[in-house]
């Protein structure tokens, strides 16, 4: 049984096909209880003395094509504790529904919009859910970042009355997992932290660095000046022999490329290795920062 004092948002991104849940709670390891996602089907957040059977049962119903309001009614129909429950559902068509039982600790409530359901209980006030919903609706970019931005805005609007402890983010899309072997695109948890949403954003940035593909505008040609800069940076971080650099062309040649690839593998950036004479901005920024620290 999970205690009250939780706010969450479930959402669908029609452009990417991603489905996700983001949640924060004054409760240890909220990510182990509240968020449930299945690519191509939908997402469920079950909270406030959560009935965790709502997760798998709800996803199964969404996979059959049941609409979120119908799924809500089915899940709650035979639940004797329904008035203590809170639930948000979205499907892979962007249809959404939310429910707040009459016995949830106030302030408690929810709001739906195009492609999302936002809800919370034991909150500072209605402004918390409004911030969740409005921030998500106005945000741009990857679904994961929009969800975390919504959490941060909700916390800024007062959050829950008991404080903060844990947060979680799950996003799925077909073939989105590691090596495309499953659908789990993002699966991040902060189980016990004084500022869990900020920490969640920090590790999301790391996840994006290691696994998100670069946007087209972030791909840069390895022209003379940039190639030469990369060579010098690799020398500073100890990934390239300075003598080898001096003996080369002074630009981006095969030896510099080999050193960059080896460096990227050491730094877990292998998903960003490119063989088309370009480098992405995220890799470049990472190398520049590393070189700056090495030079200090």
C-alpha positions as MATLAB code, in Angstrom:
seq = 'XXXXXXXXXXXXXXXXXXXXXXXXXXXXXXXXXXXXXXXXXXXXXXXXXXXXXXXXXXXXXXXXXXXXXXXXXXXXXXXXXXXXXXXXXXXXXXXXXXXXXXXXXXXXXXXXXXXXXXXXXXXXXXXXXXXXXXXXXXXXXXXXXXXXXXXXXXXXXXXXXXXXXXXXXXXXXXXXXXXXXXXXXXXXXXXXXXXXXXXXXXXXXXXXXXXXXXXXXXXXXXXXXXXXXXXXXXXXXXXXXXXXXXXXXXXXXXXXXXXXXXXXXXXXXXXXXXXXXXXXXXXXXXXXXXXXXXXX';
ca = [
       0.000    0.000    0.000;
       1.371    3.376   -0.972;
       0.769    6.435    1.147;
      -0.805    9.594   -0.259;
       1.119   12.698   -1.319;
       1.817   11.901   -4.958;
       1.484   13.793   -8.230;
       1.880   12.280  -11.673;
       1.289   12.779  -15.367;
       0.667   10.136  -18.032;
       1.079   11.183  -21.660;
       1.249   10.204  -25.323;
       3.326   11.866  -28.050;
       1.679   11.329  -31.426;
       4.719   12.432  -33.411;
       7.105    9.892  -31.867;
       4.623    7.239  -30.732;
       6.055    7.480  -27.223;
       3.987    6.814  -24.104;
       5.177    7.797  -20.651;
       4.596    8.423  -16.965;
       6.386   10.828  -14.637;
       5.714   10.869  -10.905;
       6.965   12.394   -7.644;
       6.013   11.355   -4.115;
       6.884   11.711   -0.449;
       7.345    7.957   -0.449;
      10.301    5.636   -0.915;
      10.772    4.246   -4.444;
       7.567    5.571   -5.985;
       8.731    4.230   -9.345;
       8.204    0.690   -8.076;
       4.469    1.276   -7.601;
       2.835    4.085   -9.590;
       4.002    4.035  -13.267;
       2.942    1.410  -15.808;
       3.580    1.718  -19.557;
       3.218   -0.507  -22.600;
       4.323    0.657  -26.050;
       1.498    0.748  -28.543;
      -1.127    0.406  -25.810;
      -1.005    3.131  -23.176;
       0.185    4.328  -19.795;
      -1.310    4.129  -16.296;
      -0.504    5.880  -13.014;
      -2.081    4.234   -9.969;
      -1.620    6.112   -6.677;
      -3.141    7.192   -3.341;
      -3.261    3.841   -1.531;
      -2.547    2.400   -4.943;
      -4.159   -0.735   -6.238;
      -1.198   -2.047   -8.214;
      -3.368   -4.510  -10.149;
      -4.675   -1.453  -11.995;
      -1.351   -1.233  -13.844;
      -1.233   -4.571  -15.688;
      -5.017   -4.876  -15.925;
      -5.335   -1.368  -17.318;
      -2.589   -1.905  -19.887;
      -4.173   -5.172  -21.014;
      -7.506   -3.398  -21.539;
      -5.843   -0.559  -23.449;
      -4.031   -3.107  -25.641;
      -7.456   -4.563  -26.514;
      -8.535   -1.111  -27.668;
     -10.734   -0.136  -24.718;
     -11.054    3.628  -24.254;
      -9.548    5.101  -21.048;
     -12.934    6.088  -19.496;
     -14.152    2.524  -20.006;
     -10.948    1.140  -18.518;
     -11.469    3.356  -15.454;
     -14.975    2.092  -14.929;
     -13.919   -1.533  -15.271;
     -11.004   -1.218  -12.848;
     -13.039    0.607  -10.200;
     -16.227   -1.402  -10.466;
     -15.271   -4.209   -8.085;
     -12.702   -2.331   -5.974;
     -13.951   -1.871   -2.416;
     -11.273    0.768   -1.814;
     -12.145    2.809   -4.904;
     -12.768    6.020   -2.977;
      -9.182    5.993   -1.698;
      -7.709    5.526   -5.177;
      -6.371    7.952   -7.723;
      -5.712    6.948  -11.300;
      -4.573    8.474  -14.595;
      -4.776    6.714  -17.966;
      -3.794    7.597  -21.533;
      -3.893    5.390  -24.617;
      -1.902    5.230  -27.845;
      -4.466    7.456  -29.556;
      -4.031   10.253  -27.013;
      -7.357    9.637  -25.284;
      -7.127   10.215  -21.529;
      -9.055    9.838  -18.293;
      -8.408   10.584  -14.625;
     -10.149    9.590  -11.390;
      -9.878   10.843   -7.827;
     -11.765    9.022   -5.083;
     -13.773   10.986   -2.549;
     -11.553    9.773    0.310;
      -8.218   10.884   -1.172;
      -6.447   13.367    1.087;
      -6.947   16.951   -0.067;
      -6.162   18.801   -2.008;
      -6.747   16.064   -4.539;
      -7.880   16.114   -8.147;
      -6.936   15.722  -11.771;
      -7.180   17.198  -15.220;
      -7.080   15.765  -18.736;
      -6.144   17.291  -22.056;
      -5.081   16.260  -25.519;
      -2.732   13.330  -24.957;
      -2.358   13.540  -21.171;
      -3.877   13.090  -17.732;
      -2.439   14.938  -14.715;
      -3.398   14.178  -11.110;
      -2.263   14.477   -7.514;
      -3.320   14.141   -3.892;
      -2.271   15.623   -0.577;
      -1.173   18.687   -2.545;
      -0.665   22.325   -1.634;
      -3.648   23.188   -3.848;
      -5.248   23.006   -7.279;
      -2.402   25.085   -8.738;
      -0.130   22.039   -8.548;
      -2.183   20.025  -11.030;
      -2.757   23.112  -13.157;
       1.015   23.595  -13.388;
       1.480   19.924  -14.280;
      -1.046   20.137  -17.097;
      -0.284   23.569  -18.482;
       3.476   23.117  -18.482;
       3.219   19.802  -20.270;
       0.819   21.167  -22.865;
       3.055   24.166  -23.607;
       6.407   22.330  -23.592;
       8.240   21.264  -26.731;
      10.870   18.623  -27.365;
      11.152   14.941  -26.428;
       8.323   13.503  -24.336;
      10.688   12.620  -21.474;
      11.796   16.243  -21.076;
       8.236   17.550  -21.285;
       7.189   15.165  -18.514;
      10.037   16.143  -16.197;
       9.399   19.839  -16.902;
       5.794   19.275  -15.828;
       6.938   17.692  -12.554;
       9.272   20.595  -11.851;
       6.514   23.121  -12.499;
       4.157   21.255  -10.186;
       6.751   21.281   -7.440;
       7.288   24.991   -8.047;
       3.556   25.530   -7.581;
       3.722   24.034   -4.092;
       3.992   20.310   -4.731;
       2.677   17.963   -2.108;
       2.165   18.997    1.473;
       4.535   16.456    3.002;
       7.537   17.268    0.845;
       9.668   15.300   -1.603;
      11.421   11.946   -1.547;
      11.342    9.988   -4.799;
      10.570   10.398   -8.495;
      10.434    8.239  -11.595;
      10.151    8.453  -15.364;
       9.208    5.686  -17.780;
       8.830    6.164  -21.540;
       8.222    3.406  -24.073;
       8.067    3.257  -27.853;
       8.255    0.291  -30.243;
      11.858   -0.885  -30.485;
      13.014    1.968  -28.284;
      14.971   -0.133  -25.780;
      18.680   -0.877  -25.645;
      19.716   -2.502  -28.920;
      16.061   -2.314  -30.011;
      15.459   -5.602  -28.177;
      12.504   -4.191  -26.218;
      10.379   -1.048  -26.005;
      11.740    0.572  -22.797;
      13.159    3.859  -24.113;
      13.644    5.634  -20.762;
      13.468    3.978  -17.341;
      14.861    6.204  -14.592;
      14.223    6.229  -10.849;
      15.343    8.378   -7.947;
      14.352    6.315   -4.926;
      15.385    8.552   -2.008;
      16.680   12.092   -2.481;
      16.043   15.542   -0.967;
      15.426   16.986   -4.451;
      14.266   14.015   -6.518;
      12.904   15.948   -9.507;
      16.137   17.880   -9.994;
      18.070   14.635   -9.662;
      15.747   12.959  -12.158;
      16.463   15.740  -14.654;
      20.208   15.324  -14.095;
      20.170   11.615  -14.866;
      17.792   12.183  -17.790;
      20.453   14.465  -19.269;
      22.973   11.632  -18.909;
      20.557    9.155  -20.448;
      19.973   11.494  -23.381;
      23.727   11.878  -23.864;
      24.274    8.136  -23.982;
      21.165    6.992  -25.836;
      19.174    9.737  -27.599;
      20.062   10.252  -31.274;
      21.204   13.767  -32.166;
      18.865   16.170  -33.899;
      19.917   17.026  -37.490;
      20.896   20.551  -36.454;
      23.324   19.092  -33.888;
      25.428   17.236  -36.481;
      28.540   19.224  -37.436;
      31.027   18.672  -40.289;
      34.583   17.921  -39.212;
      36.116   20.755  -41.170;
      39.669   22.000  -40.690;
      39.314   24.166  -37.562;
      36.911   21.814  -35.771;
      38.936   18.722  -36.646;
      42.102   20.379  -35.392;
      40.372   21.384  -32.165;
      39.253   17.803  -31.566;
      42.806   16.563  -32.035;
      44.145   19.034  -29.475;
      41.372   18.158  -27.031;
      42.142   14.456  -27.361;
      45.767   15.172  -26.509;
      44.726   17.102  -23.391;
      42.546   14.245  -22.119;
      45.331   11.716  -22.774;
      43.513    9.912  -25.603;
      46.049   10.881  -28.297;
      49.811   11.156  -28.276;
      50.840   14.754  -28.893;
      53.805   13.614  -30.960;
      51.462   11.658  -33.236;
      49.348   14.751  -33.675;
      52.357   16.868  -34.560;
      53.489   14.263  -37.060;
      50.160   14.218  -38.831;
      48.391   16.636  -41.081;
      47.430   18.922  -38.215;
      43.783   18.340  -39.015;
      41.283   15.552  -38.604;
      43.003   12.508  -40.087;
      42.713    8.738  -39.559;
      44.814    8.790  -36.389;
      42.651   11.500  -34.819;
      39.494    9.661  -35.863;
      40.738    6.398  -34.348;
      41.608    8.191  -31.112;
      38.188    9.859  -30.994;
      36.373    6.545  -31.501;
      38.470    4.877  -28.795;
      37.782    7.789  -26.434;
      34.046    7.632  -27.110;
      33.980    3.925  -26.299;
      35.759    4.535  -23.006;
      33.281    7.294  -22.125;
      30.177    5.202  -23.026;
      29.483    7.371  -26.056;
      29.679    4.510  -28.548;
      26.098    5.136  -29.713;
      27.286    8.530  -30.973;
      30.216    7.284  -33.071;
      29.853    8.522  -36.655;
      31.709    7.450  -39.797;
      30.476   10.133  -42.179;
      32.960   12.901  -41.438;
      30.754   14.562  -38.828;
      30.470   14.796  -35.069;
      27.402   15.615  -32.979;
      27.318   18.643  -30.733;
      26.745   16.582  -27.576;
      29.940   14.590  -28.105;
      31.837   17.771  -28.894;
      30.577   19.522  -25.763;
      31.466   16.474  -23.652;
      35.010   16.367  -25.057;
      35.477   20.113  -24.645;
      34.397   19.955  -20.999;
      36.669   16.997  -20.325;
      39.606   18.775  -21.965;
      38.926   21.898  -19.953;
      38.973   19.930  -16.697;
      42.192   18.160  -17.731;
      43.854   21.480  -18.518;
      42.892   23.099  -15.203;
];
